[in-house]
Every structure is written in structure tokens, then in C-alpha cells.
Amino acid sequence: MGASFEVALTGDSIVEGCSHRSPGRFGGLGAAVLAELRALGVRASRGYLPAHDAVVSLPEAPRSYWPLHYSGSWTFEGTFGSLPSPFAADGFTSSTSDPAASIDVTLEADRVGVLYGAGPDGGRFDLELAGRSQRIDSHAEHASTALTWLDAPKAIDRLRIAGAKGGRVRFAGLIARRRAAEVQLDQVGRSGAQAADAFAPTNRQALRALEPDLTVIMFGTNEEGAALAGPQRDAERRLARGLAARARLARKSGACAFVPHAPNGRPPALQARLREVAARVARDHGCDVHPVFSRVWASGESSVGDGLTADGIHPTAAGYELMGARLARLIEGYRARSISR
């Protein structure tokens, strides 16, 4: 696909931007980073589209997660407190065995990768793109996350996933790639996630399929919550184990940057301790550490008063703009170094 710089943003609800789902946006942080990159003169586009739903206001309306539009009977895994799916890069999966179920999406892309779960109960389904149809068989002896690439002959193309037959169809997400993009951002965050969550071998297959030149790892918020609710050492070990696995995978395709979250309202000593654990593990596994959010606001309490977070943890649109500016500059620095090599 040329020289586009692929960036994966991994993390929890702060990355996902779960309170900022709206048409034209795919998460607060990702949208803010894209806006800032474009302000810097970088041709940036979004790449990975997670296969999850959003609750719509009208009961008769189809469930959708912009720009995905679902119809028929679907089961959604990984959203709003449900267990993560063992498939997909972020633990989101939409599955069905309903022959009448479908997903429609309009994409700007030159190539589209369709990620789907395969397994012993996997069924067949149709991929339709730009008037051409391809039959996919997701039956397999062992569970895996598979990837099928399709060429998109027009600037804007309509993709349809439909015709489930003979078993369960598990849709794990789309990868949209554009030749003209200098940076393509794959937002891989899930509300409630910890570093060790949703990281089965099949999840790793999906993350590997993104082939990021840079993986930004932003975990620790929910590990802090776990430390407050139970033994802190368990939370530390879980964070260390998850970050080590993610760093090893990231280094297979490119650089790895651990970015600690912004200050929040939890005990400062606990925040500092988990940052220390994460920084040690990251450096031990070849991952850079960039505390670019350490002074984005003074504390969780001040961020609420200034209108930058809703609760001392989750940013508002204004908070995301500040974070997006700092993260965009970090990404552009990595891209510039990759060009100079």
C-alpha cells in the first residue's frame, strides 16, 4: 500500500472514547488525533473499524456503529460490560446465524480487509463490494481470526456482509487502507479493558493483521481500579504480564510506545507505582516510554473543574483535543524518523 505509516492505538475506554460515539467520529481520542495530524498538514485517515454496536435512541432503528449499519439478528460481544470476544483486535465481535442478517458500510478505501472469526461452528457468508460478490467459508478445525482482502475500485465503495448459512458468522472488524494516506490510524480500545484482557492467540492474530509501524499502548486505568478493589500486587502482576505480551507483539511489526494516562483522582502513590511497573516492563521489552500526558492537566479534580474530563478519568471533547494534540506530535515524530531511515 505504499509508504503510509500505520499506527495502532491500544487501550481502554479512554482510547475507545466510549462516550463520544457520533456520526463521523470513531472515538474521542482517535478523532482528536486525526484532526490534529491534519492541522499539521499530514494526510491522515482512519483504518481499523471495530465490529461493535452503539445503542440508538429509536427502538425500531437498526443498531449501528458509524459507519456500520446492522440489520437482522446480531449478538454483540465486548460492549458495555459484556465479556470480550476471543476474536478481533480489541475484543469486539458481531456474530449471527440469521440468513437475513446483514451489515452495510460505505468506505473510502483502495483496499478493504475483512477480519472474521473461524472455528468448528463457523458458517458461510457473502462479501459484496462494488458489485462483486465473494463467498467466505469460516468453518475451521481450530479457532482463528482470518483475514480476506478485497480491492475497492472506486474512491467510495459500499461493502455488504450477508447470507449467513451453515453455522455461526463472526465479524471482527474492517481494515480500510488508502494509498494517498501518510498516516492511517487504527483505534483499538475497549471500555473496561486491562492490558492482559482480550489477548488470546486469536486476538493477537487480528492485531498482527493491522501490521502497525507504531503501536501506542495506553493501559493502567482499570488496573488502578483493580488495585483499589483487591490485592495491589495482583494488579501489578496483571499489568506487567499484559504489557509484556503486547510489547512483544508490537515489536514484530514496528515500534512500540507506552503512553501513561493523564493524572486522575485516584491516590497519587498508586498511580506512580503502576507507572513505574509499566515503564520497567516496557523498557525491558524494547518499548519506548513517553509520558506526554503527565502535565496535560494537574489532577483529576482540576480536570473536572476545567471541563476537561467528565469524572476525573474520562475526557470531554475539550480534554480529547488537548490529548490529541500531544499524541499527534508524538506520532508525527515517529513517522518522520521512519522516513529518514
N, C-alpha and C positions, 0 to 999 in steps of 0.2 A: 504493500500500500504506500510505498514511498517513505519519506522522512518524517512523517508525523510522530510526535512524541506522545506516547501512551502513558497516562497517569491513572493509577487506581487509588481512590480514597477509601480506606477501610476504617471501620469503627462502629460506634453505637448510634443512639438516636441523635446525638449532636451532629454526626456526619449525615445521617439519613435525612435530617430536617423534617421529622415526622409531623410537626405542627405547621409545616409550610407547603403542604401539597395543594397546588392550584394549577390551572391550565397554563402551559408554557413554562412551568418550573418543575424540577425534579428533585427538590430538596433544597433547603435554605443554603447550606454551605456550598454545594455544587453550583447552584445558580449564582451565588455571590462570587465564587472563584472565576467562573466563566465571564461574568460581567467585568471583573477587574482585568482579566487577561485581555479581553477585547479592548478595554480602555488603554491598555499598554500597547495596543497595535498588533496583538497576536491573533491570528486566525484560529479560534478555539471553538470546539464543538463537543457535545456530549456523546458518549459512546454506549456504555452499558445501560440497558433498560431493565430494571428488576421486574420479575414476574409477580407483582403483588397488587392487591386491590386497595381502593380507598372507598370509604363509606360515602355514598351520595345522599343528598337530602330527600329525594323523592323515592318512595318505595317501588314505584313502577319503572324507575330508570335502571338501566343496566349498570352493574358495578364497573368501575374503571379506575385506572391509574394512568394519568395522562402520559403518553398518548395511546395507551392500550385501552380498548373497549371490549368488554366481555359480554357475551350473551349465552343463554342456556345455563346448565347446572355446572358450577365450578366449586372446588374446595380450595381454600387458600391456607397455606402453611407459612408460619413465621411472622404473622402480623398481630399486633395488639395483644401481646402476652401469650400467644399460642406457641407451641414448640417449633423450633426451627426445622426446616426441611433438610434432610441429608443431601439433597441435590442443590445445585446453584451456587454462585459465588458468595451469596450473602444470607443463605438460609430461607429465601423466599421461593415458593413454588406454587403454581396454579395447576391443579390436576382435575381430570374429568374422565368419565367413561360414557358420557352422553353424546350420541351421534349428532345431535342437533346443536351442541355447544360450539362456540367459535370465539376467536379473538381477532379483532381487526385493528390495524395500526398503520398510520401514514408516516413514512420516514424520509428524511433527506440523507441519502447514503449512496455510495458506489458499490459497496458490498454489505451484506447483512449476514451475521452469524446467528443461527437459532440454537440455543442451548436447551437440551431436554434430558429428562431422566430416562434411563433404560434399566430393565430388570426382568425377572421371570414373569411378572404380571403385566409387562408392557404391551400396549396395543399399537395399532397403526393409525396414522393421521396424515392429512394432506397439508402441504405448504403451497400456497398460491402467491406468486409475486409477479406483478406486471404482466398478467395474462398467462403465465406459465405455471404449471402445477407439478409437484413432486410428491410422491408417496414415501412416507418415512415409516419404518418398522422399528419400534422401540423395544421389541422383545429381545432379551439377552439372558444368558445363563447367570450372570452376576450383575449386581447393581453398579451402574456407572453413570457419569454425566457425559452425554455425547454432544457433538457439535457438527452442524451442517451449514456450509457457507453457500450463499446464493448471490449471484451478480444482480445488481439493480441498474437496469439500463437507462433509467430516467433520473433527473435531478431529484424528483419527489416521487416515491413509489408507495403503493398500497400493498401491504402484506396481510394475508389471512391464514389463520391456523384453524382447521376444522376437520370434520369427518372422522371422529374417534371411532375405532372399531376393534373388537377382539381383545380388549384389555384396557388398562389404565394409561392415559396420556398425561405426562408430567412436563409442563412447560416451565423452564427455569430462567428464561430471560433472553434478550436480544443484544447483539453487539453490532452497532451501526458504525461503519467506517467510511470516512470521506477522504479522498486523495488530496483535496485542497487544504485540509486542516493541518495547522502546525502543531497544535496540541489537541488531543482528544481525552476527555475526562470520563473515567468510569467510576461512578459513585457506588460504592459497595459498603453500605452501612445498614444496620438493622437495630431497631429500637430494642433496648433491653439486653443487647449482646455483650458478652465478655470476650476477651481475646481467645480463650480456648473453646468458645461456643461455635457451633455450625462449621466445624472444621474436620469433618470426616474425609476419608480419601476422595469421595465423590465431590465434596465441596472444593477440595484442592484441585481436582481436575477442572472444575469450572473457573476457578481463579487463574489457573495456569493458561487457560484458553484466551484470557484477556491479553496475555503477553505484555504486561506493563514494563515500560522503561524505568518507571519510578513508582514504587508503592509507598504511599503515605499511611502510616499506622497510627491510629488515634484511639487507643483504649485506656481504661483506667477508671472511668467514671463509675461504672457499675461494680468494678472490683472494690472501690471505696465503699459502696453501699453494702456489699457482701461482708467487708471487714467490720463494718459497724454492727451488722446483724449476727455475726458469728466469729470464730477464731480468725484473727488478723493474719496469722501465718498461713492458713489455708488460702486466703485471698491472695497473699503474696505469691505462694507457690503456683496458684492457678494463673495469675497474670504472667509470671515468668515462663511457665510451660507454654502458654498460648502465644506469647510474643516470640519465643524461640522458634516455634513451628512456623509462624507467619514470616519471620525474618528469613528463615532458610528457604522457604518457597519464593519469597520476593527476590532473593539473590540469584535465583535460577534464570531470571529474565532481565534483571536490571538492578538499579539502585534501590535502597530501602531507607526511608526517613521516618524515624519515630518522632511524632509531634505531640507533646503532652497537652492535655486540655487546659483551658483557661482557668484562673482561680475561681473556686466556688465556695459555698457556705459551709462546707464540711471542715472538721478540725484541721488546721494547717499542718500539724505534725503528721497526721495520717496522709495528707496529700503529698507532703515532702517525702515520706518514706516510700510510698508506691512509685513516685517519680524516680527515686534512687534505684529501686529494684528494676524498673523498666529500662532505665538508662544503662545499667550494668549489663542486662541481658542483651539489649540492642547492640551495644558495642562489642560484646563477646561474639555476636553472630554477624558482624560486618554491616551493621545498620547505623546510619548517622543519627544524631540526636539534635533536634532543632526546637528549643523552647520559644518559638515565635509568638506564642500567646501568653507568655508569662506576665506581660505588662499591658495586655490589651484592655484590662480594667483591673482595679485594685483588689476587689474581692467580690464574692457572690452577693453580699448585701449591697455594696455600692452599685453593682451592675443592675440590680433591680431598680434602685432609686433613679439611675440614669436612663432607664428604659432600654437597656442592652440585653437583659435576659428577663424571661417571664417568672423565673423561680430561683434565680441564683445559679442555675445549671444550663437550662436550655435557652439559647439565644433568640432574641426577637429578630425581625428583619434588619433593624439597625445594628444589632450585635453581629449578625452574619456579615454585614457589609465590612465592618472592621476586621473580622477574622478572614474574610475572603481576600481583602487587600494584602494582608500579610502572607497568606498561603500562596496567593498568585505570584508574588515576588519570589518566594522560595522555589516554586515550580519553574519559573522562568530562568532562575539561576541554574538549576539542574539542566534545563533544556539547552541553555547557552553553552554550558560545559560539554554537553554531548555533541554539539555541533562543532566545537573547536577541536575535538579529538580526531 
